Amino acid sequence: MTLQDAETVVLEPETPRPLKASIGPSDRIFRGLSRGGGIVVLAIMSLVGVFLATRALDALRQAGFSFVTTETWEPDGGHFGIAAVLTGTLLVGTVAIIVAVPLALGTALYISEYASPWLKRTLISIVDLMAAVPSVVYGLWGVFFLQAHAASVSRWISTYFGWIPPFHVDADPRDPLTSPSVYTSSTLIAGLVVALMVMPITCSVMREAFSQAPVGEREGAYALGATRWGMIRMVVLPFGRGGIIGGTMLGLGRALGETIAVFMILSLIFEIQPHILQSGGSTISALIALRHGEASEFGMSALMAAGLALFLVTLVVNFVASSMITRSRSGAASEV
């Protein structure tokens, strides 16, 4: 071929060669099982939602929008709503998360960054065992141990910080004749117990996110002269930010639906109780546990409506948490 012939050759654009993976029988079985498991989970969740909505239809038709704004719970009298119990549910969940997240974050950082290998295995087993303890055991501990010791702390908080609305108590904390029962069966005590129950799952999610921080970025931070805490602050925490948020949201989802321990501790009242140190409070799950056995047919429909509200709230919280955890596992930018 001469130079003139070469100049007349038209070069075709390069196209990438298609790559095809060989899918064997085991891959097809695994893909089918995974897809089938996901479909079954979605189907069960959908059926639960449809069941609750169907059973709650009569109560929702009668109550209308007042179901969200009414505090009292008298379904047979035609006057009922979830304003008080929904507020109490959010307060207990908030107290639990405020206490649980620092504990879970510190524990996760110590296990993943500071503990020796044998201590790390021991601590992971202990944290996992905490998640396996039945709720009723936490409830008994809260009733017979925590309340007696937390009453004096609640009195001290209300004495010096009672000017803050959540810490206000409808009694004089400086009066020695004030009964200690004012500070028992409160939202604070229920939140502390729930905090210990949600801490293990929150810690596990955070620990998993921290352990996936890139080794190269860790070593690069050390090479630039960073201390261990500097490396954690610049590499581990930014990378695990999504895991921290996701673990917090997952813990909140469980805290909102906790039943037995809260039912054993709280003195149930059906009015909005914003004072977390004062005796009395309510949650949706405790309401269902209290009124389920004595409810009439219409009362059961009202309880189903309350359960539907709790189902929707926890569903939204868990979906948000799952999306955050997924993003955190795909990688995060660090500040190094």
C-alpha positions, 0 to 999 in steps of 0.5 A: 500500500502506497502513502497515497492509498493510506491517505484515502483509507477511512478510519472507522470509529472505535467501538468498545467490545461488548463484555458478557458475563457468564451466568451459571445456575448458581447465579440464577438461583441467587438472583431469583432468591434475592429478588423473591425475598425483596418482593415478599418483604414488599408484599408483606409490608403492603398487606400490613398497610392495607389491613390496617387501613381497612380496619381503620376505615370506620374510625377515620370516616367518623373522626375525619381530620380531628383524628390528628388534632384531638387529645382525648381517647373516647372512641365509644363517645365519638371523641378521640384522636392521636394528638396526645399519644403522637406527641408523647411518641415523638417525645419519648423517641427524641429523648431516646435518640438524644441519649443513645446517639452519643453513646453509640457514636463513642462506642462505635469509634472506640471499637473500630479505631482504638480497641485491640483485636481481642477487646474489639471482638468482646465488645462487639459480642456484648453490644450484639447481646444487648440487642437480644435482651427482651423488652420486658427485661429493660422495662423491669429494670426501668421500673424497679431500679432506674426510677428510684435513682432518676427521681433525684436527678429529675428534681435537680434538673427541674430546680436549676433548669425549670425555666426551660419549658421541657424541664418545667414541673407543675410542683415546687422542686425546692419544697421538701414536701413535694412527693418523689412520685411527681418525677416517676413514670415520666417521659424522661425515664421511658426515654432513657430505657428506650435509649439503651434498647436502640443503642445497639442497632445504632452502634452497629450501623455506625461501626460498619460505616466507620470500618469501611473508611479507605485505608489509603486515606487513613495512611495518607492522613498519618503521612501528613502528620495527623494524630489518631484523632485528627485522622478520625476527624478528617477521614473516618467521620466524614466518610461515615457521616451517612452511617451516623445519620442512618443509624440515628434514623434506624434507632429512632424508628425502633424507639417510636414503636417500642411498646412493653418497656414504655407501657410498664414505665409511663403513667398513661394520660391522654393529654399533651404532656410537654414536660418530660420530667413530670409523671405522665405521658403516652405513646401510640404503642402503649395506648394500643397495649392498654386498650386492646383487651377492652375495646369494642368493635368501633374502639378496635377500629380506632386503635387500628387507625392509631396503629396505621399512623404509627406504621406510616411514621416508622415506615417513613423514618426507616426508608429515609434511614435506608437511603442514607445508609446506602449512600454512606456505603458507596463512599464519601468524600473526606477532607484530607 
